[in-house]
Amino acid sequence: MPNIRETNVRSSMQDFPLSIGAILRFGEQVYGDSEVVTLGEGGARRRRSYGEAAARAARLANGLRGLGVDGDQRVATFMWNNAEHLEAYLAVPSMGAVLHTLNIRLFPEQVVYIANHAEDSVVIVDDSLIPVFAKVLPEMTTVHTVLVNGDGDRSALEASGKQVLSYEDVLASSSVSFDWPEDVDEHSAAAMCYTSGTTGNPKGVVYSHRSCWLHSIAICAGNSNNLSADDRALPIVPMFHANAWGLPYAAFMSGADLLMPDRFLQADPVIGFIEAEQATVSAAVPTIWNDVLHTLRANPRPGALSSLRAVLCGGSAVPRALIEAFDKEFGVTIFQGWGMTETSPVAAIAKPPAGTSGDVAWDYQAKAGRVQFGVEARIVDDEGNVMQRDGKEVGEIEVRGPWITASYYKDDDPAKFHDGWLRTGDVGAIDPQGYITISDRSKDVIKSGGEWISSVELEGEIMAHPAVLEAAVVGVPDDKWQERPLACIVPKPGEAVDPAAIRDFLADRVVKWWLPERWALIEAVPKTSVGKFDKKVLRKQYADGELDVTTLG
């Protein structure tokens, strides 16, 4: 951490803690009439005001007190994006406990590892996820109680020998009055989220009240999502994925309505929800917006997305072709965002410079993002030397700031940190205006004949072809060049894809020596639990001879 200069002059400002409790109190008292809307079966919707959500959060806090949560015990969630999950977001940190969002899409053994590593004591579970959670609950050694949200059959959970209670029954039997502590140390733990663990065990990141508060302010800023009480925010990105990119707290802080899609994440219900509730801001990984695009092309619904003023898209590289299509066909602006669990996660958002439009703006929007105030970024070479921010020099990106982690929970992992900076593992460049361009993840970078090839850029150019739905590029061994790109392509439904034609299409879009010789047509790109391309699966499939590869001369 930077050295703090001592001074004899102290400020006269109140030492007011930056806490989740402060967000809860403000949202309840000032924006109590804003609402959270949860999507249900067949398009049905449940509505609850922020005032009602705050009252239910107080009941939940009292209920958890009765279950022995009286300190910084970890209260986990195994839930979709819904009103009850928001109540846990508010209640658990505000009462002084620690919210731990479990990733419902991880492998069972990873979920067990994470719950035991965090020492979760209580877990709140949506009834639609009971079949999944019942498989892992018996091995969660520190969990003593499960609260079930919904009226589904709880018998599979009860067989574990744990105490299993109805979420609504616990709230109904608890007081609506709770004495929220106002002296919570803003540096104390508020929430935990674990990385997706694509290499080794997942690692825990512990967010402080202060980091969540500051990150929420940043999300509301004009250079970010510009979130205000005029907005209706639809976080499609899961609440277990780096706290839904900060939108739940930012919405409660700003008075923006929250639209929660629950488990209905397919294109049709998402489009219907946007249209019916007039969402103005949304956030999701590129896969979701790709599905929305092709669904609306197949079955046009004029004006369905007309309320959207901005979409934050990230988690993996956003193809420029997708950004351009949404702008041209629907008048919707997609901004790429960049960050990771370790950065809370928003560290950069690719809003173009003022006065730009069309091709120039789209080029900027396709960058990883412009560094947000509160975050400092730099690039370093293999020896750790700081490189120029000229948009040309390429190195590993390092970041620091008040919502950037300095360690992992119970795991210092010093290799991930460098002189107070977080080593992101992303390789790229930073230009003089603070725009970041990601070339690759360090583990995915392709080094051919001693020169780097950006798999991210290649993927974006391939996906610009009208017959391509998705494309993933990985490096594979080559006798002459040590490594060469393998392009794995998912054709659009009903389209015939000819690798030679795709290569011809790329000829004037990338330098010649980047053009892949190896091509494979696949049904779907393997993805991680948070929607990122899982390239290690493709590399293994290639090594095991499981891909049907076409080699072009």
N, C-alpha and C positions, 0 to 999 in steps of 0.2 A: 504494500500500500504506500501511496505518496506520504512523505513526511508532512506533519501538520505544524505550521509555524506557531510558536507560542506568542501570546499577546497579553498585555496588561489591561487592554480595553475590552470589556465584555459588552455584548449587545444587550439591548433592553427588551428584546422580543421574548414572548412566552415560549417556554419549552414544551410545545404541544406535540404529543407523539403522532407520527404518521402511521396510522393503523387501519386495519380492515374495519375495526369497530367504528372508526370515524366515518368511513365510507357508508357503513350500514346506517348510522344515525342520520347522516346528511340525506341519503336517499330516501329514508323513511319520512323525515321531517319536511323536506323541500319538494321532493318528487314522489310523494306517496300515491299520487293518482296516475303515475306512469304504470305500464302493465307488462307482465310477462305472459306470453301466449304459447301454449304447448300444443303441438300438432298431435292428433290422434288418428285412430283407424278411420279410413274412408274420408279423410279430410276434416273430421271433427276437430274442434279446438277448445281447449280449456283456458280460461282467462283468470288472472289473479293480479290485483294491483300490487305495486311495490309496498304499499302500506300493509296489505295482507301478507305478503311474503315476509316482511320484517316481523310481523306478529307471529307467524308460524316459525320463523327462525328462533324467536325467543322461546317458544314451546319446545322446539327441538333441543335448544341449549339446556333447558330445565330437564328434559328427558334424559339427555346424556349425562348430566350431573347425577341423576338418580341411578345411572348405570356405572357410576364410579369414575367418570371422566372429570377429574378435578384439577388437572395440571396440564402438562404438555403432552398428554397421551395422543397417539395417532388415531384419528378417526378416518377410516378409508371409505371411498365410494367405488362402486362397481355399477356405473349408471350411464345412461344416455344423456343427451342435452335436454333437460326438462326443468320445470319449476321447482321440483323437489331437490334436484341437484343444486340449483341456485340457492335454495334455503340452507343446504349444507355448506356451500361456499361462504355464506354470510355468517352462519351460527358458529361453526367450529373454530375458525381463527379468532372471531370476536370474543369468544368465551375464554380464550387463552390456550386452547388445544391446537393441534396441528392437523390440517386437512391433507389427506393423502389420496390422490386420484389414481386408482388402479386402471391400467390399460386393459380393456376387455378383449383386445385382439391379440395379446401376446400368447405364446405357447403356455400351456398349463404350468409346466415346471418353472417358467420365468415368473408367472404370477405368484406362485408359491414362494419362490426365492425372494421376490420383492416384498411381499407382505411380512415374511419372517425377518428379513433384513431391517425393515422399517419398524418392526414390532407393533404392528397394528393391533388395536384392542377391540374396536367396534367397526363393523363394515355395514354400510347402507347399500342395498342391492335392489335394482329394478326387477320386478317379478318376471319380466320377459327374459331375463338373463339367469334365472334360477338353474336351468339345465346346465349351463356353462359353469356357473359358480359352484354348484354342488360337487363337481368333480375335483375342485381344488380346496374346498373348505376344510375337509378333515386333516389336511397337512399344514394348515395355518396354525402354528403352535401357540401364538400369543393372542389370537382372536378368541374372545369369550362370548360375544353377542353379535347377532346379525339382525338388522332392521330391514324388513321387506317393504318396498314401496309398490303397492298394488295388491290385488286380491287373488293372485295366482296361488297354486298349490305349493305349500311350503314344506311338504313332507320330505322331499329329497334333502332339504337343508337340515331338518330336524334329526335325520338319521345320523348326522355327524356328531351328535351329542352336545353341540353348542346351544346356547340360549337363542331362540329365534322368535322375534316379536314383529308385530305389524307396525310399520312406520306411522300410520294414521292413528293407531291405538295409543302409541307412545305420545304423540302430539296431543291427542284428545284428553289424556289423563294428566297433562302437564300445564302449569300456569302460563298465561300469556305475558306475565310480567317477569322480566329477567334483569338483574342488575349488571349490565355490561360493564366490565372493568375499564376504566378510563386511563389507568396507569400502565397499560401494557407496554413493555419495552419494545420500541419500534425495531430494534435489532434482533428481537427474538423470532423464532420460527413461526411462520403462519401457514405454510403449505409445503408439500413435497411432491416432486414428480421425478420419475425415473426415466433415464434414456431408454431407447428401444432395444439396446443390447444386440446390435447386429454383429459385433465382435466381442465375445466374452459376455460376462454377466452385466445386466443393466446397472447403471450407476445412479445414485440418488442425488438430486439437486434440491436444496432446502431454501425456499424463498422466505425472506423476512417480511414483516409488515411494511417496513420502509421501502423495500424493493418493489413490492406489489403496488404500494401507493404511488410511487414515482413512475412506475411503468404505466399505471392506469392514466396518470396525468399526460404522459407522453402519447398514449393512444388517442386521447381526446384532442391533441394539438392539431393545428391546421396543416402542418407538414406531414401528419400521419393520417389518421382516419377522420379528423375534423368532426368528431362525434359530439352531438349536442342533443338537447331535449326535443329538437325537431326530427330526430332520426328514429327509425325502427330497424334495429340491428338484428341480423340473422346469422349467428355463429353456427355454421355447419361443421367447421372444424371441431373435433370432439373436446369436451371439457376435461378429458384426461390427457389431452395432447397440449402440454405446456399451458394449462389453464385457458384453453380456447383462445390462445393468442392474446389474452388479457381483456377480451371483450366483456365478459360478465361484470367484472368490477368497474370497468370504464363506463359501461352503460348505467350501472346503478349510481355511479358518481355524477354522470352528466345528465341523467334523467331520460336518456334514450330508452324507448321501449325495447324489450328483448323478445325475439321470436325464436322459440326452441323447437327444432325439428324432431326431437326424440329419436326413434329408431327408423324413421321414414326418410332415408337418405338417397333414395333412387331419384332419377331426374324428374319423373312425372309428379310425385308429391312435392318435391322441392319447387318446381315451377308453379304448381298450384298454390303453394304456401306463399311464395313471393307475390303472386298476383292477388290473392285474396286479402293478404295483410299489408300490401303495399310496402314491402321491405325497401329501405333506402340504402343500407350498407350490409354487405355480407362478407364472409371469409370462409375459404375452403381450399383444399389441395386441387391441383390442376385436373386430376381425374374427374372430379365432380363437375367442373365447368365444361370439360370435354364432353361428358355425357349429356349435359344440358344443351350444349350446342348441337349435337347430332340428333337429339330428340326433337328439338324445335325445327331443325331442317327437315326432318322426316314428317313431322306433324306441326306445321306452323300455327302459332297462337299469337297473332299480332297484338302487340302491346303488353304481353305477359310480363316482360321484364322492364317495362317503361318506368317503374318507380325507382329502380336501382340507379343511384348516382355514382357508386363506387364499389368495387369488389377488391378485397385483399386476397391475393393468391400466393401460396408458397408451399413449403414442405419439400418440393423438388422443383427443378427448373421449369419455368412457365414458357412454353413455346411462343415466339413472337407471332406466329400464324394464329394462335388462339386469341391473343390480345387484339390483333387486327380484325379478326372475324367478329368478335363481340362488339367492337366499336362500329364497324361498318354495318353489320346486320341488325343490331339491337340498340345501338347508341349507348352501350354500357362500357364504362371505363374500368379495365382491370389494371391494378397496380401490383407488381411483383413485390413480395416482402421477403426479407432474409433474416434468419436467426436460427436458434436451436434451443433445446430444453435449457441449456446452460445460460442462455441470454434472456430468459423469462417470457417470451422468446424474441420479441420484435427489436431488432437492432438497426434495420435499414428498410426503407420503403422507396420504391422506384417511381416517385412522382417526377415528371419531366420538368425542366426549367420553364419559368414563365415565358409565355409567348411562343412556345413550340406547339406544333400540331402535325397531324398526319404521320408520314414516315419518320420524321425526326422524333416526334413524341413517342411513337411505338418503339423505336430503337431504345430510347431511355427506359420505357416501361418494361422492356425485356431484360434490362440489367437486373442484377440481384437486388439493388436498392441504393438509395442515398442515405448515408449514415445519419441516424436520428440524434437530435440533441440529447445529451446524457450518455452517449456512447462515443468512445474514441476507438479508431481502427487504424491499423498499420499493416504493412506486409514485411516479412523477413525472409532472408535466404536460408539455405540449409544449415549455415553456421550461426543463425540467429541475428545476423546483421540487418538493421533497418534499411529498407529499400525506398526508392523514390516513389512519390505519389504522382506519377505522370501518366497513368492509364496504360503504360506500356510494359514496365517492369513487372514480372510475375513472381510471386512468392506465396508463402503461407500467410493467411490472414489471421491476425491476432486482435483481440478487442479487450477493453476494460471499461468499467463504469459502475454506477450504483445499483444496477440490476443485472450485473454479470457475476456468475459464481466464481469464488476464489478457491473452491475445493469441492470434493464430493463427500457425501455423508458416510462416515466411517471408512473413508478411503481417500487419502491425500492425493495419490496419483500425481506426483510432482512432474512427470513427463508431459502432462497436459497444461502446465503453467510455466510462464517464462517472464521473470522479472516483474511480477504483478499483472501480467497479461494472460488471458485465456488463449491457448492455441486451439483454433477452431477445427483444424484439419482440412479446411477449404483452401484451395489454391486459386489465386486470381490476382487481379490488379485493382488499384484505387486511383481514380483520376483527380485532378486538382479541385474539382467541385465536390468531391466526397462520394462519387458514384462507384459502387463496387461491381466488378465483373467477375463472376466465378468461372474459372476454367474447368475445375473438377474438384472432387474430394481427393485428398492426398492418396487414399488407397485405390482410387479409380483412375487416376491420371495415366494416360497412355504415353509411354516414352518410346518413340520409334526412331532408331538410328541416332539416338542422342538428342532428339528434338521432341517437344511436347505436342500432343494432339489433344484438343479439348473435346472429350466425349459429350459434354453438355451442349457445346455449340453444334457439333455434328448432329446430335439428336434433334435440336431445334430446326435445323435446315431440312433434315429428312422428313420431319412432321409437317413441314410446309407443303409437301407434295399432296395433291388433292386425294390420292388413293390411300394415304397412310393415316391410320388412327393413332397409333403410338409407336415409338421407336426407342430402343435402348442400345447404347453402344458400349462395348467392353473391350479391354485389351486382352489379346490372346498371344501365346508364344509364337515367334516366327524365326526360322533358321537364319535368315539374312539380316533382318532388322531388329532382332531381339523381341519386338512386340509390334503388333499391328491391330487396327480396329476390326472388330466383328460387329456388324450391324444386324440387330434383331428387330424385325418389323411385324407389327400387327396391322393387317389390312383393314380398311373400313368394310363393314358388311356389304357383301355383293360386289366388292371390287377385286380385280385380279391385279396383283402386284408383280412386276417383272424387275428383279434386282438390277439388270442392265439398264432399264429405263430410269430407275431411281438414281443410278450412278451417273447417267447422262444428265439428269436433272440437277445434280449437285455440281457438275463440272464447272459452271461459272458462278458458283455460290461459295465454294471453299477452295483453298489452295490444292493443287493437283495431288501432292504427296499425302494429303489427308484422306483421299478417296479410298474407302474400304475395298479389299479384294474378297472378303468373306461376308456372306449374307445368309440370314436364316429367317424364314417366315414362321412366326409363332402365333398361338391363339391368344395369349395375353402376356403382358410383361409381369413377372413376379414382383410383388410389392411387400413392403414391410407393414407392420401394424399401424403405422401412421401415414400410409399411402405413398411412401417414397419407393423408387425403383430399387429392387433388391438385386443388385448386380452380381453379388457373390453366387447366387443361385444359377444365373446364366453362365458364369465362368465355370462352375462345377459341371453343369449340363454339357458344356462344350468339352471339358476335359474327359468326361465319362462317355463321350460319343453319343449323347442323347439328342443333339440338335441335328436337323437335316440341313447341312451347310452347302451353299452354292459358292464355288470359287470362280471369280472372274479374272481373266488374265490382265 
